[in-house]
Amino acid sequence: MNELNQISDVNQIVNNIKEEITRSEPSSARIITHLYDLRTKEEYQSLSDSEFYNIVGETFKLNPEFYMKYIYGARELYAKVNNREMEKYILEKFCLYEGEQILYECNGKLKESNPSMKVVSTVVKASVNGTIYVTNYRIIAQGKLGASGGRWWGGGLLDLALAGMTGHGKRAKSKTGIIEGSISQELPCYGYQFKTKNHVRLKRKSNGILYSVIVDKVENISNMSRSKQFKAVVQAMRLVRITLPYTNKEEINNIFEILCKNVNHTIDSFLEMYEIGLTEKLKRGEFLYRLRKLWNSEEYKHLSDSEYLDIVKAVYNIDPEFFMTSIYPKMRSWNFPLFLRVKEEVFEILSKEGGNIQ
């Protein structure tokens, strides 16, 4: 077959794929077969890896939801392909936002769960085991999406009969939520996206990283009671655990350092919590907790004294009256060493900003 005929045949297959995936009820089997043929049939062997990766990426873009549910991960897709190379190529060409970069990659497992569940067996944990890409915006995991948990049995026959069904429904909903959260954006994500922006309680563990983050949008809840506000926030939170397949302190340290918040990220996390509309008591408790962490958490040890002061000034400016009546009186009693180092400068800044310091 001459080169022109081969190009024509490749274009025909690409057109067939486009036509199929844009149907109202596309067939994943047909699409996968077309892609498999491009890698295995002798007449297409001159098709370069990057050309094939482009075809896969364009196929994904045409119908991201269908692709992620029914095509992504199919074994036939990776015939004669370096799957990690293809995944990274598609991510970098089709899925990263302006200014977004992959800062680190490694093998591992990501697990996301809601920390509000009281009984361990009821906690639904969505997980991806494969390659982890950490960007300056989020974490993207490539691999098999799974879910566990969701069962609860109180001991009765009805509980026993419904436990499996209930668990299956919760697990399916959890997996669907991960997929929808990954594709329902300006640039759909090839793989599974895990939020890192405005995270809290970042911890370095012996085999990985742990942090909490609000993944569901919390509308203004100012009209709710304190207990309902607390419940709404907790339900929107997710606990994300990154586990490495082997204990590698260097990889753990690298990921931890990337996830540590800078000044702007830290200020944004305070602003996000403020805009939810919490009651005075809940807001005071959360702000004091987060401010204390600036000086007694490993996450912020990279900040300079001037950066600490910039954060305090910005948090004050979010709501000066609230800060001076609810936050400042408590801060005056703090005496832990790192805070004492800048305590006088903190109060001097607040005074200059117009705070009524007694």
Secondary structure, DSSP 8 states (H G I E B T S, - for coil): --HHHHHHHHHHHHHHHHHHHTSSS--HHHHHHHHHHHHHSGGGTTS-HHHHHHHHHHHHHH-HHHHHHHTTT-GGGGTT--HHHHHHHHIIIII--TT--EEEEEEEEEEEE-TT-SSGGG--EEEEEEEEEEESSEEEEEEEEEEE------SSHHHHHHHHHHHHHHHHHHHHHHHHHHHSSSS--SSEEEE-TT-EEEEEETTEEEEEEE-S-----TTS-HHHHHHHHHHHEEEEEEE-SS--HHHHHHHHHHHS--HHHHHHHHHHHHHTT--HHHHHHHHHHHHHHHHH-GGGTT--HHHHHHHHHHHHHH-HHHIIIIIHHHHTT---HHHHTTHHHHHHHHHHTT----
